[in-house]
Amino acid sequence: MRQMNLIRRPLRHQSRRGTVLVVTAIGAAAMVGMLLLIVETGMIMDTRRRAQNAIDSAALAAAQSLVRQQSSTSATAEAQLFIQQYNNLSGGTVSLQMPPATGPYAGRYGYCEAVIQMHSTNTLFSSFSGSLAPAVNARAVAGYRSVSSPEMIIALDKRYSPGLNCVGNGQLQIDGGVITNSQGWGVDEHGASVPGAINGYGGNIGSNGTFRGRSFRIGGGVNNPAGFLPWIAGGDQPLRCRVPLVPDPLINLPTPMISNGVNATSRGRVQISSTGYTGTLQPGIYSEINISGGKVTFQPGIYVITGGELKITGGNVVANGVMFYITLKDYNPSTGLPDSADGESLPPTNNAQRGGITVTSSATLRALNNPTSPFHGMLFYLRRINDSAVTVAGNATSGQVVGTIYSKWSQLTLTGQGVFNTQFVIGNVKWSGNGNMLLSPSGYEFAKAGLVYLVE
């Protein structure tokens, strides 16, 4: 029996050695496969990371181009430059949408959506199998957001010179900031020459008046840096020239229409000149409002004027909680078209009838006061392609003229005196006359200068 046991033991050891060899081979193959999978996944993740970095920078570059008011073609070229040259990526398919087509910022001007699709060129599985490498997608959205404190004057038109023209003989004090995008020539705050993209100064200060503010940011140069006085006498120099262009902070403000508060009742044309008149006007759609006499009260709400002007030059006028929207005759209150498609379009060169705003009396005008409305705090709003003049004059006390005035391409003329709690987002600004005027915050200011950020 002992002899038989001695013969069988070698057979068991041989069987075990064969089993270990098989298990080892299977384990080694699995480990190699896992290693290949780890390496493959790492390569794909590296491609995805590089693609995301590239598309992030491309979206930011395109958004910066929009801020500089360049065309979508220029923005696209800038984005491609950042992808191909600065991030050394090629072979991917890049698409840009301005404004974005998807996501929470879809349809919002001033934002750019960038998408890239590419294949990793060095994956191991695809090399062994000869198949196409896995697709990698990356997406980013960039745009400007309001981050700074409210400015009292934002002059948007870079084509106009001077964008800020202060030739009054009195004193204009601005309890806040002033921005102009004008690309006119001049000198900067240090006296160094600033070449202009257009003829004339970016900012012009006359020799007879006094001009004070908390900050002045000029896209080009000015004629006299010493004329821009600090808000507090002896304070730091408030002037900065050659600053980047500031985008329209209200570009995404919707068009007034029935769905956001417009009363579509047609009210016709209103002309009131009789000193003995006493009456009340209701919100609705007018062809013109011209008041030079009488006692007139505006009920709270939105007043739309199509084709004509808003003119208040006399009488006793009280309008609390109102917004005046000045548009053209083709305005549709149900859809907001064609106004809602204006975007950054320049004003037309034809003679289409479009009215402006003239307020030269001591009227009481206070902005729409409805926190649930997108127009909360807005007093005057001109359709974006309406470049008719806006004139604000008269004598005002604190709290009498309150709210934001938005007219993207218009010239604003300030000639009155007193205190105006008014913010102006306008094309360009001219201050003249002999009165002393103070622009002071109202608490409604929602137009703020912005910086470019990645938002998705």
RARA-V195423 format. One record per residue. N is the residue number from 1. SS is DSSP state (a for helix, b for strand, c for the rest). PHI is phi in radians with two decimals (NA if undefined). OMEGA is omega in whole degrees, 0 to 359 (NA if undefined). Layout:
n = (N/N)
ss = (SS/SS)
phi = (PHI/PHI)
omega = (OMEGA/OMEGA)
This chain:
n = (1/2/3/4/5/6/7/8/9/10/11/12/13/14/15/16/17/18/19/20/21/22/23/24/25/26/27/28/29/30/31/32/33/34/35/36/37/38/39/40/41/42/43/44/45/46/47/48/49/50/51/52/53/54/55/56/57/58/59/60/61/62/63/64/65/66/67/68/69/70/71/72/73/74/75/76/77/78/79/80/81/82/83/84/85/86/87/88/89/90/91/92/93/94/95/96/97/98/99/100/101/102/103/104/105/106/107/108/109/110/111/112/113/114/115/116/117/118/119/120/121/122/123/124/125/126/127/128/129/130/131/132/133/134/135/136/137/138/139/140/141/142/143/144/145/146/147/148/149/150/151/152/153/154/155/156/157/158/159/160/161/162/163/164/165/166/167/168/169/170/171/172/173/174/175/176/177/178/179/180/181/182/183/184/185/186/187/188/189/190/191/192/193/194/195/196/197/198/199/200/201/202/203/204/205/206/207/208/209/210/211/212/213/214/215/216/217/218/219/220/221/222/223/224/225/226/227/228/229/230/231/232/233/234/235/236/237/238/239/240/241/242/243/244/245/246/247/248/249/250/251/252/253/254/255/256/257/258/259/260/261/262/263/264/265/266/267/268/269/270/271/272/273/274/275/276/277/278/279/280/281/282/283/284/285/286/287/288/289/290/291/292/293/294/295/296/297/298/299/300/301/302/303/304/305/306/307/308/309/310/311/312/313/314/315/316/317/318/319/320/321/322/323/324/325/326/327/328/329/330/331/332/333/334/335/336/337/338/339/340/341/342/343/344/345/346/347/348/349/350/351/352/353/354/355/356/357/358/359/360/361/362/363/364/365/366/367/368/369/370/371/372/373/374/375/376/377/378/379/380/381/382/383/384/385/386/387/388/389/390/391/392/393/394/395/396/397/398/399/400/401/402/403/404/405/406/407/408/409/410/411/412/413/414/415/416/417/418/419/420/421/422/423/424/425/426/427/428/429/430/431/432/433/434/435/436/437/438/439/440/441/442/443/444/445/446/447/448/449/450/451/452/453/454/455/456)
ss = (c/a/a/a/a/a/a/a/a/a/a/a/a/a/a/a/a/a/a/a/a/a/a/a/a/a/a/a/a/a/a/a/a/a/a/a/a/a/a/a/a/a/a/a/a/a/a/a/a/a/a/a/a/a/a/a/a/a/a/a/a/a/a/a/a/a/a/c/c/c/c/a/a/a/a/a/a/a/a/a/a/a/a/a/a/a/c/c/c/c/c/c/b/b/b/b/b/c/c/c/c/c/c/c/c/c/c/c/c/c/b/b/b/b/b/b/b/b/b/c/c/c/c/a/a/a/a/a/a/c/c/c/c/c/b/b/b/b/b/b/b/b/b/b/b/b/c/c/c/c/b/b/b/b/b/c/c/c/c/c/c/c/c/b/b/b/c/c/c/c/b/b/b/b/b/b/b/b/b/b/c/c/c/b/b/b/b/c/c/c/c/c/b/b/c/c/c/b/b/b/b/c/b/b/b/c/c/c/c/b/b/b/b/b/b/b/b/b/c/c/c/b/c/c/a/a/a/c/b/b/c/c/c/c/c/c/c/c/b/b/b/c/c/c/c/c/c/c/c/c/c/c/c/c/c/c/c/a/a/a/c/c/c/c/c/b/b/b/b/b/b/b/c/c/c/c/c/b/b/b/b/c/c/b/b/b/b/b/b/b/b/c/c/c/b/b/b/b/c/c/b/b/b/b/b/b/c/c/c/b/b/b/c/c/c/b/b/b/b/b/b/b/b/b/b/b/b/c/c/c/c/c/c/c/c/c/c/c/a/a/a/c/c/c/c/c/c/c/c/c/c/c/c/c/c/c/b/b/b/c/c/c/c/b/b/b/b/c/c/c/c/c/c/c/c/c/c/b/b/b/b/b/c/c/c/c/c/c/c/b/b/b/c/c/b/b/c/c/c/c/b/b/b/b/b/b/b/b/b/b/b/b/b/b/c/c/b/b/b/b/b/b/b/b/b/b/b/b/b/b/b/c/c/c/c/b/b/b/b/c/c/c/c/c/c/c/c/c/c/b/b/b/b/b/c/c)
phi = (NA/-1.08/-1.17/-1.15/-1.12/-1.11/-1.33/-1.38/-1.04/-1.06/-1.15/-1.15/-1.09/-1.10/-1.13/-1.14/-1.10/-1.17/-1.14/-1.08/-1.10/-1.13/-1.08/-1.09/-1.12/-1.13/-1.11/-1.11/-1.09/-1.13/-1.13/-1.09/-1.09/-1.13/-1.09/-1.07/-1.13/-1.11/-1.12/-1.07/-1.10/-1.09/-1.13/-1.14/-1.14/-1.13/-1.09/-1.11/-1.09/-1.13/-1.14/-1.18/-1.05/-1.16/-1.29/-1.06/-1.16/-1.16/-1.11/-1.12/-1.12/-1.13/-1.13/-1.09/-1.11/-1.14/-1.06/-1.38/1.09/-1.52/-1.29/-1.13/-1.11/-1.16/-1.11/-1.12/-1.09/-1.13/-1.12/-1.09/-1.08/-1.18/-1.29/-1.46/-1.61/-1.37/-1.90/0.96/-1.96/-2.47/1.59/-1.50/-1.76/-1.97/-2.26/-2.12/-2.19/-2.32/-1.35/-1.02/-1.67/-2.35/1.51/-1.15/-1.82/-1.01/1.40/-1.62/-1.14/1.57/-2.06/-2.23/-1.83/-2.11/-2.30/-2.22/-2.22/-2.63/-1.98/-1.17/-1.64/-2.33/-1.38/-1.27/-1.04/-1.18/-1.19/-1.20/-1.56/1.35/-1.57/-1.26/-1.13/-1.04/-1.35/-2.12/-2.00/-2.51/-2.46/-2.62/-2.25/-2.27/-3.06/-1.71/-2.25/-1.27/-2.29/-1.56/-1.17/-1.04/-1.69/-1.45/-2.33/-2.18/-1.73/-1.52/-1.36/-1.30/-1.49/-1.80/-2.37/-1.37/-1.23/-2.27/-2.18/-1.89/-2.14/-1.24/-1.72/-1.72/-2.31/-1.97/-2.02/-2.14/-1.45/2.87/-1.73/-2.27/-2.25/-2.36/-1.51/-0.91/-1.73/-1.21/-1.41/2.43/-2.23/-1.63/-1.14/-1.75/1.56/-1.33/-1.15/-2.10/-1.22/-1.85/-1.45/-2.36/-1.31/1.75/-1.34/-1.22/-2.34/-2.18/-2.08/-1.28/-1.66/-1.82/-1.66/-2.12/-2.30/-2.18/-2.92/-1.41/-2.79/-2.30/-2.07/-1.99/-1.15/-1.89/-2.07/-2.28/-1.47/-2.59/-1.01/-1.19/-1.36/-1.62/-1.58/-1.21/-1.03/-1.84/-0.95/1.50/-1.34/-1.14/-1.03/-1.52/-1.56/-2.36/-1.89/1.02/-1.47/-1.09/-1.07/-1.78/-1.24/-1.13/-1.26/-1.98/-1.10/-1.73/-1.13/-1.21/-1.35/-1.08/-2.72/-1.01/-1.17/-2.09/2.20/-1.35/-1.58/-1.41/-1.13/-1.36/-1.87/1.32/-1.82/-2.11/-2.29/-2.19/-2.25/-1.20/-1.21/-1.58/-1.34/-2.38/-2.89/-2.22/-1.84/-1.91/-1.02/2.78/-1.96/-2.02/-1.62/-2.98/-2.32/-2.33/-2.15/-2.23/-2.87/1.45/-2.09/-2.20/-2.03/-1.72/-1.23/-1.02/2.49/-1.82/-1.96/-1.76/-2.08/-1.86/1.52/-1.79/-2.02/-1.84/-2.37/-2.21/-2.10/-3.02/1.41/-1.91/-1.97/-2.24/-2.37/-1.85/1.24/-2.16/-2.36/-1.87/-1.93/-1.85/-2.36/-1.78/-1.21/-1.52/-1.11/-2.01/-1.20/-1.36/-1.90/1.40/-1.48/-1.45/-0.98/-1.17/-1.71/-1.12/0.95/-1.66/-1.04/-1.32/-1.07/-1.22/-1.65/-1.37/-1.77/-1.01/-1.21/-2.57/-1.65/-1.96/-2.33/-2.30/-2.21/-2.19/-1.95/-1.68/-1.22/-1.68/-2.30/-2.16/-1.12/-0.92/-2.08/-2.59/-1.00/-1.50/-1.62/-1.17/-1.83/-1.01/1.65/-1.58/-1.80/-2.13/-2.47/-1.69/-0.86/-1.02/-1.52/-1.54/-1.83/-1.12/-1.20/-2.13/-2.10/-2.15/-2.47/1.54/-1.89/-2.33/-1.93/-1.00/1.52/-1.57/-2.06/-2.34/2.30/-1.74/-1.96/-2.12/-2.58/-0.95/-2.05/-1.51/-1.62/-1.72/-1.98/-1.89/-2.39/-1.52/-2.55/1.85/-1.96/-2.09/-1.57/-2.36/-1.84/-2.10/-2.00/-2.52/-1.33/-2.64/-2.27/-2.25/-1.95/-2.48/1.67/-1.92/-1.42/-1.78/-2.23/-2.15/-1.74/-2.25/-1.02/-1.84/1.62/-1.64/-0.97/-2.08/-1.58/-2.25/-1.13/-2.21/-2.17/-1.51/-2.40/-1.34/-1.97/-2.46)
omega = (179/181/178/179/178/180/185/185/177/179/179/180/178/179/180/179/177/179/180/180/179/180/179/179/179/180/179/179/179/179/177/178/178/178/178/180/179/180/179/180/178/179/179/180/177/177/179/179/180/178/180/177/182/183/174/181/178/179/178/180/179/179/176/177/178/177/179/177/174/183/177/177/178/179/178/179/179/179/179/179/181/181/190/185/186/178/173/175/177/178/179/176/184/175/179/176/180/5/181/180/183/175/185/180/180/177/183/179/181/179/181/175/180/181/176/174/181/179/175/186/186/178/186/182/181/178/180/187/183/181/179/180/180/179/178/179/175/184/177/174/178/179/182/178/179/182/184/177/182/174/180/177/172/180/194/193/181/184/190/179/352/178/177/187/184/184/179/180/180/180/175/178/183/181/183/184/176/178/169/179/184/182/179/183/178/175/179/184/179/182/179/183/177/177/184/174/177/180/178/182/171/176/184/179/176/186/187/184/177/186/182/176/181/176/177/180/187/180/179/179/181/180/187/182/182/180/179/188/178/180/177/182/181/180/181/177/184/188/170/179/181/179/179/177/178/179/177/183/182/185/180/174/185/173/176/177/185/185/179/168/182/170/188/179/179/183/178/184/181/174/183/180/183/179/181/183/170/182/182/177/182/175/181/183/182/172/178/170/184/184/178/180/177/178/188/176/175/174/181/177/184/178/180/178/185/175/182/185/168/184/178/185/180/180/178/187/177/180/180/177/184/167/176/178/184/185/181/185/184/181/178/184/181/184/186/179/358/186/186/179/184/181/181/182/176/178/179/179/179/183/178/184/177/187/178/182/174/177/183/179/178/181/171/185/181/190/175/183/182/185/180/182/174/182/179/181/180/179/177/181/176/174/191/180/177/183/179/186/175/180/178/181/179/179/183/173/182/179/182/175/192/173/181/175/184/176/196/186/186/168/176/175/178/182/186/176/182/184/178/178/193/173/183/170/201/176/176/189/172/174/180/179/186/185/175/186/176/172/186/181/180/188/179/191/177/175/182/174/186/174/183/180/165/182/174/NA)
